[in-house]
Amino acid sequence: MDRALLLSKLKVIVANYSHDKDALEFLNESTDFIKDLKINSANLVDVVLDVEEEFDIEIDNLSMERMVNVSSAMEIIYDKLKAK
């Protein structure tokens, strides 16, 4: 899966939880889920659950703690997909 496709899939997932639609429009790898998209910590868990479902992967607690921005989320998803 290329980076652009992964980014577009991630954008669809976080769109449901973002409280800053303007920042969502300019989503890129440096976008921070909490600071930029205003996703609260409870909804961040929902993002992780949706990512697990979308990509058929399991994200452990340590990886979940690292998933604070788009870049780290993409890295974690790639790592989990490779490990399948």
GROMACS elastic network, one bead per residue, 0.5 to 0.9 nm:
[ bonds ]
;  ai    aj funct       b0    kb
    1     4     6  0.84288   500
    1     5     6  0.65976   500
    1     6     6  0.66573   500
    1    78     6  0.85880   500
    2     5     6  0.55431   500
    2     6     6  0.63391   500
    2     7     6  0.86682   500
    3     6     6  0.50832   500
    3     7     6  0.59562   500
    3     8     6  0.85522   500
    3    74     6  0.80276   500
    4     7     6  0.50535   500
    4     8     6  0.61664   500
    4     9     6  0.86693   500
    5     8     6  0.51256   500
    5     9     6  0.62361   500
    5    10     6  0.85734   500
    6     9     6  0.51561   500
    6    10     6  0.61054   500
    6    11     6  0.85413   500
    6    74     6  0.71783   500
    6    77     6  0.87881   500
    7    10     6  0.50594   500
    7    11     6  0.60821   500
    7    12     6  0.87780   500
    7    27     6  0.84161   500
    7    28     6  0.74914   500
    7    29     6  0.78114   500
    7    70     6  0.79574   500
    7    74     6  0.75298   500
    8    11     6  0.50065   500
    8    12     6  0.64473   500
    8    13     6  0.88604   500
    9    12     6  0.52730   500
    9    13     6  0.65349   500
    9    14     6  0.89434   500
    9    51     6  0.89921   500
    9    54     6  0.84230   500
   10    13     6  0.51067   500
   10    14     6  0.62420   500
   10    15     6  0.84762   500
   10    47     6  0.89874   500
   10    51     6  0.75398   500
   10    70     6  0.79838   500
   10    73     6  0.85752   500
   10    74     6  0.82576   500
   11    14     6  0.52944   500
   11    15     6  0.59200   500
   11    24     6  0.74557   500
   11    25     6  0.88829   500
   11    27     6  0.71128   500
   11    28     6  0.89649   500
   12    15     6  0.52613   500
   12    16     6  0.72998   500
   13    16     6  0.61198   500
   13    17     6  0.78429   500
   13    47     6  0.65862   500
   13    50     6  0.66779   500
   13    51     6  0.72198   500
   13    54     6  0.86452   500
   14    17     6  0.53780   500
   14    18     6  0.59920   500
   14    24     6  0.81913   500
   14    33     6  0.82583   500
   14    37     6  0.84906   500
   14    39     6  0.83757   500
   14    44     6  0.86731   500
   14    47     6  0.62593   500
   14    50     6  0.88886   500
   15    18     6  0.53201   500
   15    19     6  0.85225   500
   15    21     6  0.77830   500
   15    24     6  0.68627   500
   15    37     6  0.89434   500
   16    19     6  0.87831   500
   16    47     6  0.86359   500
   17    37     6  0.83585   500
   17    38     6  0.84531   500
   17    39     6  0.60164   500
   17    40     6  0.83562   500
   17    43     6  0.62456   500
   17    44     6  0.79491   500
   17    46     6  0.82581   500
   17    47     6  0.75643   500
   18    21     6  0.65137   500
   18    23     6  0.85973   500
   18    24     6  0.70246   500
   18    33     6  0.79738   500
   18    34     6  0.88340   500
   18    36     6  0.88782   500
   18    37     6  0.50920   500
   18    38     6  0.59638   500
   18    39     6  0.52777   500
   18    40     6  0.86775   500
   18    43     6  0.87857   500
   19    23     6  0.89022   500
   19    24     6  0.86796   500
   19    37     6  0.59710   500
   19    38     6  0.52317   500
   19    39     6  0.63181   500
   19    40     6  0.89116   500
   20    23     6  0.55058   500
   20    24     6  0.63747   500
   20    25     6  0.89469   500
   20    36     6  0.72667   500
   20    37     6  0.50605   500
   20    38     6  0.60594   500
   20    39     6  0.84160   500
   21    25     6  0.62967   500
   21    26     6  0.89905   500
   21    37     6  0.74536   500
   22    25     6  0.52369   500
   22    26     6  0.69576   500
   22    37     6  0.85490   500
   23    26     6  0.53115   500
   23    27     6  0.62437   500
   23    31     6  0.81577   500
   23    36     6  0.61900   500
   23    37     6  0.59251   500
   24    28     6  0.87400   500
   24    31     6  0.86232   500
   24    36     6  0.82010   500
   24    37     6  0.63535   500
   26    31     6  0.84233   500
   27    30     6  0.79760   500
   27    31     6  0.58756   500
   27    37     6  0.87207   500
   27    70     6  0.81924   500
   28    31     6  0.54647   500
   28    70     6  0.68848   500
   28    71     6  0.80823   500
   29    32     6  0.84659   500
   29    69     6  0.73693   500
   29    72     6  0.82720   500
   29    73     6  0.89725   500
   29    74     6  0.81191   500
   30    69     6  0.65838   500
   30    70     6  0.61618   500
   30    71     6  0.60422   500
   30    72     6  0.89866   500
   31    34     6  0.89951   500
   31    35     6  0.82877   500
   31    36     6  0.61816   500
   31    37     6  0.76415   500
   31    68     6  0.89974   500
   31    69     6  0.56651   500
   31    70     6  0.56299   500
   31    71     6  0.76646   500
   32    35     6  0.54908   500
   32    36     6  0.51461   500
   32    37     6  0.66707   500
   32    38     6  0.85794   500
   32    68     6  0.61383   500
   32    70     6  0.64365   500
   32    71     6  0.86674   500
   33    36     6  0.58920   500
   33    37     6  0.50860   500
   33    38     6  0.64651   500
   33    39     6  0.57089   500
   33    40     6  0.83318   500
   33    44     6  0.77003   500
   33    67     6  0.85929   500
   33    68     6  0.58462   500
   33    69     6  0.52217   500
   33    70     6  0.71303   500
   34    37     6  0.56957   500
   34    40     6  0.61868   500
   34    41     6  0.76659   500
   34    44     6  0.81962   500
   34    68     6  0.72125   500
   34    69     6  0.79718   500
   35    38     6  0.55525   500
   35    39     6  0.77737   500
   36    39     6  0.81736   500
   39    42     6  0.82086   500
   39    43     6  0.61109   500
   39    44     6  0.62739   500
   40    43     6  0.53695   500
   40    44     6  0.61343   500
   40    45     6  0.89585   500
   41    45     6  0.65885   500
   41    46     6  0.89108   500
   42    45     6  0.54256   500
   42    46     6  0.68437   500
   43    47     6  0.62719   500
   43    48     6  0.87001   500
   44    48     6  0.63619   500
   44    49     6  0.86850   500
   44    67     6  0.87907   500
   44    68     6  0.85365   500
   45    48     6  0.50711   500
   45    49     6  0.62657   500
   45    50     6  0.86472   500
   45    64     6  0.80717   500
   46    50     6  0.61054   500
   46    51     6  0.85037   500
   47    50     6  0.50854   500
   47    51     6  0.60903   500
   47    52     6  0.85996   500
   48    51     6  0.50038   500
   48    52     6  0.61719   500
   48    53     6  0.86642   500
   48    59     6  0.74069   500
   48    64     6  0.70797   500
   48    67     6  0.82847   500
   48    73     6  0.89012   500
   49    52     6  0.50837   500
   49    53     6  0.63151   500
   49    54     6  0.86581   500
   49    58     6  0.86981   500
   49    59     6  0.83544   500
   50    53     6  0.50646   500
   50    54     6  0.59907   500
   50    55     6  0.85257   500
   51    54     6  0.50918   500
   51    55     6  0.60267   500
   51    56     6  0.79003   500
   51    57     6  0.77637   500
   51    58     6  0.88429   500
   51    59     6  0.86646   500
   51    77     6  0.81082   500
   52    55     6  0.55413   500
   52    56     6  0.53777   500
   52    58     6  0.55769   500
   52    59     6  0.66727   500
   52    77     6  0.86692   500
   53    56     6  0.50748   500
   53    57     6  0.69266   500
   53    58     6  0.84626   500
   54    57     6  0.80581   500
   55    58     6  0.88426   500
   55    77     6  0.77537   500
   55    81     6  0.77120   500
   56    81     6  0.83853   500
   57    77     6  0.77865   500
   57    80     6  0.62787   500
   57    81     6  0.68576   500
   57    84     6  0.79048   500
   58    80     6  0.74037   500
   59    62     6  0.81843   500
   59    63     6  0.60908   500
   59    64     6  0.62783   500
   59    76     6  0.80598   500
   59    77     6  0.83972   500
   59    80     6  0.76536   500
   60    63     6  0.54058   500
   60    64     6  0.61343   500
   60    65     6  0.88216   500
   61    65     6  0.62410   500
   61    66     6  0.87877   500
   62    65     6  0.52902   500
   62    66     6  0.66512   500
   63    66     6  0.51194   500
   63    67     6  0.63643   500
   63    73     6  0.87291   500
   63    76     6  0.68213   500
   64    67     6  0.51646   500
   64    68     6  0.81931   500
   64    73     6  0.86510   500
   64    76     6  0.87550   500
   65    68     6  0.71768   500
   66    69     6  0.83193   500
   66    72     6  0.66732   500
   66    73     6  0.78775   500
   66    76     6  0.85019   500
   67    70     6  0.76221   500
   67    71     6  0.83686   500
   67    72     6  0.53989   500
   67    73     6  0.50395   500
   67    74     6  0.87395   500
   67    76     6  0.75910   500
   68    71     6  0.84601   500
   68    72     6  0.66815   500
   68    73     6  0.72004   500
   69    72     6  0.55680   500
   69    73     6  0.62083   500
   69    74     6  0.87121   500
   70    73     6  0.50289   500
   70    74     6  0.60954   500
   70    75     6  0.85996   500
   71    74     6  0.51906   500
   71    75     6  0.62478   500
   71    76     6  0.86899   500
   72    75     6  0.50050   500
   72    76     6  0.61187   500
   72    77     6  0.85420   500
   73    76     6  0.51573   500
   73    77     6  0.61179   500
   73    78     6  0.85812   500
   74    77     6  0.50890   500
   74    78     6  0.60873   500
   74    79     6  0.85492   500
   75    78     6  0.51808   500
   75    79     6  0.61531   500
   75    80     6  0.86447   500
   76    79     6  0.50911   500
   76    80     6  0.61296   500
   76    81     6  0.85346   500
   77    80     6  0.51755   500
   77    81     6  0.60614   500
   77    82     6  0.85495   500
   78    81     6  0.51377   500
   78    82     6  0.61278   500
   78    83     6  0.86284   500
   79    82     6  0.51871   500
   79    83     6  0.62609   500
   79    84     6  0.89447   500
   80    83     6  0.50788   500
   80    84     6  0.65129   500
   81    84     6  0.53525   500
